[in-house]
């Protein structure tokens, strides 16, 4: 489990096809303390550390991305040099600063506009119709692994405000209109919708 509070911006250092996609990510994390088998949210997708180390360029860890993950997420757009939001798994006793995020991406949303509002930026996203119904004003969503509050919803489109800190501490300051991003809907919204479908 994660909180949607990004703790490092990693860099894709290498990609290799060997059945699944093996990705090497450079990181500021202490990789000596990163256990094999540990879970790391990479742009919001929970991936397993399969190797780690450090070299002259700093620390790194490897993850395998399955065909299923590639089909449901925006990870297929990664290339060498891509910047990636990273978050290590939540530990008992950690501060829950965002909301409960599973790292199981539901699908992708597309950035349709970015508008400056003072020092902040208003992002408008378009979600698939199958997921849009779970998104509500003042509710939470995880986008590329970042816990964010929805400001408004209009059909399949919803707006989110990115404060300067969020822009600098994550990859959102580098985003452009047209980018696909990983979307995980709020778990609570999913269960409420499911309960509404079940006859009393």
C-alpha positions as semicolon CSV with decimal commas, in nm:
position;residue;x (nm);y (nm);z (nm)
1;X;0,000;0,000;0,000
2;X;0,104;0,361;-0,066
3;X;-0,010;0,712;0,022
4;X;0,033;0,894;-0,309
5;X;0,306;1,116;-0,160
6;X;0,597;1,102;-0,407
7;X;0,935;1,074;-0,233
8;X;1,175;1,071;-0,529
9;X;1,184;1,145;-0,900
10;X;1,366;0,857;-1,065
11;X;1,510;0,832;-1,415
12;X;1,476;0,545;-1,661
13;X;1,835;0,437;-1,726
14;X;1,775;0,129;-1,943
15;X;1,499;-0,089;-2,088
16;X;1,540;-0,450;-2,198
17;X;1,286;-0,693;-2,344
18;X;1,331;-1,041;-2,195
19;X;0,979;-1,178;-2,194
20;X;0,858;-0,899;-1,968
21;X;1,003;-0,549;-1,993
22;X;1,301;-0,508;-1,754
23;X;1,350;-0,144;-1,655
24;X;1,644;0,004;-1,464
25;X;1,554;0,315;-1,266
26;X;1,807;0,556;-1,121
27;X;1,709;0,682;-0,777
28;X;1,820;0,887;-0,479
29;X;1,695;0,609;-0,247
30;X;1,954;0,419;-0,045
31;X;1,949;0,106;-0,259
32;X;2,145;-0,091;0,003
33;X;1,832;-0,061;0,219
34;X;1,598;-0,155;-0,068
35;X;1,520;-0,525;-0,032
36;X;1,480;-0,757;-0,327
37;X;1,107;-0,822;-0,355
38;X;1,018;-0,481;-0,213
39;X;0,731;-0,291;-0,372
40;X;0,786;0,054;-0,521
41;X;0,516;0,265;-0,685
42;X;0,660;0,378;-1,018
43;X;0,434;0,646;-1,170
44;X;0,166;0,491;-0,951
45;X;0,215;0,131;-1,066
46;X;0,320;-0,111;-0,790
47;X;0,631;-0,290;-0,919
48;X;0,867;-0,538;-0,753
49;X;1,238;-0,474;-0,707
50;X;1,424;-0,764;-0,878
51;X;1,778;-0,623;-0,858
52;X;1,949;-0,316;-0,713
53;X;2,287;-0,156;-0,672
54;X;2,487;0,159;-0,727
55;X;2,756;0,274;-0,967
56;X;2,929;0,593;-1,074
57;X;2,592;0,744;-1,169
58;X;2,429;0,670;-0,831
59;X;2,179;0,417;-0,699
60;X;1,954;0,209;-0,921
61;X;1,698;-0,070;-0,903
62;X;1,542;-0,299;-1,164
63;X;1,174;-0,386;-1,206
64;X;0,989;-0,614;-1,447
65;X;0,679;-0,477;-1,621
66;X;0,440;-0,743;-1,749
67;X;0,239;-0,726;-2,071
68;X;-0,075;-0,685;-1,856
69;X;0,073;-0,377;-1,685
70;X;0,182;-0,232;-2,018
71;X;-0,170;-0,277;-2,159
72;X;-0,341;-0,099;-1,866
73;X;-0,094;0,180;-1,792
74;X;0,112;0,451;-1,958
75;X;0,439;0,273;-1,879
76;X;0,477;0,170;-2,243
77;X;0,574;0,532;-2,317
78;X;0,883;0,509;-2,096
79;X;1,214;0,562;-2,275
80;X;1,569;0,614;-2,157
81;X;1,577;0,945;-1,971
82;X;1,206;0,940;-1,878
83;X;1,140;1,086;-1,534
84;X;0,930;0,874;-1,297
85;X;0,744;0,947;-0,972
86;X;0,859;0,703;-0,704
87;X;0,717;0,607;-0,366
88;X;0,829;0,325;-0,137
89;X;0,561;0,109;0,026
90;X;0,383;0,238;0,336
91;X;0,515;0,102;0,666
92;X;0,314;0,066;0,987
93;X;0,344;0,394;1,175
94;X;0,418;0,608;0,867
95;X;0,228;0,933;0,827
96;X;-0,068;0,897;0,591
97;X;-0,036;1,232;0,416
98;X;-0,234;1,153;0,102
99;X;-0,492;0,873;0,074
100;X;-0,473;0,495;0,060
101;X;-0,332;0,400;-0,282
102;X;-0,295;0,036;-0,386
103;X;-0,063;0,082;-0,682
104;X;-0,308;-0,114;-0,899
105;X;-0,365;0,125;-1,188
106;X;-0,720;0,117;-1,327
107;X;-0,643;0,279;-1,662
108;X;-0,511;0,595;-1,819
109;X;-0,632;0,952;-1,845
110;X;-0,518;1,217;-2,092
111;X;-0,418;1,575;-2,011
112;X;-0,648;1,798;-2,218
113;X;-0,541;2,138;-2,084
114;X;-0,293;2,307;-1,849
115;X;-0,380;2,661;-1,738
116;X;-0,170;2,882;-1,508
117;X;-0,359;3,008;-1,201
118;X;-0,120;3,232;-1,011
119;X;0,180;3,015;-0,927
120;X;-0,034;2,703;-0,947
121;X;-0,155;2,525;-1,260
122;X;-0,501;2,386;-1,332
123;X;-0,483;2,052;-1,512
124;X;-0,790;1,910;-1,686
125;X;-0,792;1,537;-1,759
126;X;-1,021;1,315;-1,961
127;X;-1,085;0,969;-1,817
128;X;-1,240;0,663;-1,983
129;X;-1,617;0,657;-1,937
130;X;-1,590;0,332;-1,738
131;X;-1,376;0,509;-1,476
132;X;-1,517;0,863;-1,490
133;X;-1,823;0,764;-1,287
134;X;-1,598;0,695;-0,987
135;X;-1,452;1,047;-0,986
136;X;-1,629;1,309;-0,775
137;X;-1,563;1,673;-0,681
138;X;-1,349;1,698;-0,364
139;X;-1,276;1,326;-0,391
140;X;-0,929;1,177;-0,425
141;X;-0,755;1,027;-0,726
142;X;-0,403;0,899;-0,780
143;X;-0,248;1,026;-1,103
144;X;0,100;0,897;-1,190
145;X;0,123;0,794;-0,827
146;X;0,038;1,136;-0,685
147;X;-0,252;1,176;-0,442
148;X;-0,463;1,465;-0,571
149;X;-0,797;1,628;-0,488
150;X;-1,052;1,665;-0,767
151;X;-1,176;2,025;-0,801
152;X;-1,456;1,982;-1,052
153;X;-1,607;1,717;-1,278
154;X;-1,784;1,764;-1,611
155;X;-1,874;1,442;-1,786
156;X;-1,557;1,240;-1,835
157;X;-1,337;1,543;-1,766
158;X;-1,212;1,654;-1,427
159;X;-0,984;1,929;-1,302
160;X;-0,701;1,921;-1,050
161;X;-0,495;2,208;-0,909
162;X;-0,117;2,158;-0,893
163;X;0,051;2,383;-0,637
164;X;0,415;2,485;-0,691
165;X;0,542;2,224;-0,443
166;X;0,366;1,943;-0,631
167;X;0,511;2,068;-0,959
168;X;0,867;2,069;-0,822
169;X;0,854;1,753;-0,606
170;X;0,703;1,534;-0,883
171;X;0,712;1,504;-1,260
172;X;0,401;1,725;-1,298
173;X;0,616;2,030;-1,368
174;X;0,735;1,854;-1,687
175;X;0,392;1,742;-1,811
176;X;0,240;1,854;-2,141
177;X;-0,106;1,857;-2,297
178;X;-0,173;1,520;-2,462
179;X;0,030;1,316;-2,214
180;X;-0,126;0,990;-2,096
181;X;-0,109;0,938;-1,720
182;X;-0,181;0,645;-1,491
183;X;-0,514;0,671;-1,310
184;X;-0,611;0,486;-0,994
185;X;-0,956;0,566;-0,864
186;X;-1,024;0,593;-0,491
187;X;-1,082;0,248;-0,338
188;X;-1,369;0,383;-0,128
189;X;-1,547;0,511;-0,441
190;X;-1,514;0,167;-0,598
191;X;-1,675;-0,008;-0,301
192;X;-1,954;0,247;-0,268
193;X;-2,040;0,200;-0,636
194;X;-2,032;-0,177;-0,598
195;X;-2,262;-0,166;-0,295
196;X;-2,507;0,052;-0,487
197;X;-2,536;-0,225;-0,750
198;X;-2,626;-0,495;-0,494
199;X;-3,000;-0,528;-0,414
200;X;-3,083;-0,467;-0,048
